[in-house]
Amino acid sequence: MTANIVEYFNKIDIIQIGCGGTGGWLAPLVAKLIRNITSRNNQCEFSYTLIDNDIVEQRNILRQNFLERDIGKSKVLALANRYILELEKNLNLLDEKINSTKKLNEIIKPDTSTDTNLQRLIILLGCVDNNSTRRLLYKYMNNLPLNISCIYIDSGNDLNKGQVVTTWINLPEFIGNQDQTPVNFLKLFTTKKKTETEQSCAFFGDQTQGLNNFAASIVFLNLQRILITNQLPANYIEFYSSGYSSIKI
């Protein structure tokens, strides 16, 4: 039996979409985890991609992981400069908006070969603020070639509560907890008839620093569980401003 994920896969690509409220707090945690793993295992090639087309504004300073000196900079570059540039060749920064599966395909470049020796895992970290992009990521994941494994961890929250949803396809059997009842992702994240609007960044508007930070921590705990213990987390974790639900993380 294969000992762990980083020994089974030749390449693990962690792709984070969104670097604002939750994504900004998540990025330094993910970067440190990658450094810790690669310092002990150099057989598996890691890459970390940050994607966000926004720039840092004054209003973002209230609850997002940015400083006054970041105002006017690309969010991905501001985070990379402070936390993760030392990943060097393993780091990709994309100042782009994900609005089509074609754009995702250009970024991920799935290998359509049938070479079973090339084992690749894609981990999508969704830190977006709209269900249209969530559904797009889910649709893309489910249309990947069979030779590519994929795990999608999505986070969302408002002022008082939030949720983290984890789903996956094409995983090797040695990864545990695959018999969980899957979440009805498309039903959970329905799209609005009217155009979805950007959420407020007021101090106590639609979100707060505490809930964004908490959401990032749960996403990170899920990722850490997958890469370190070969265990899949609960499909659905709901949390509140007073704590989190009884579902085990």
Secondary structure, DSSP 8 states (H G I E B T S, - for coil): ----HHHH-SEEEEEEE--STTHHHHHHHHHHHHHHHHTT--SSEEEEEEE---B--GGGGGTSS--GGGTTSBHHHHHIIIIIGGGGGGEEEE-----SHHHHHHHH-------TT--EEEEEEE--S-HHHHHHHHHHHTTS-TTEEEEEEEEEE-SSEEEEEEEEES--TTSB-TTS----HHHHS---SS-------STTSS--HHHHHHHHHHHHHHHHHHHHH-B---SEEEEETTEE-SS--
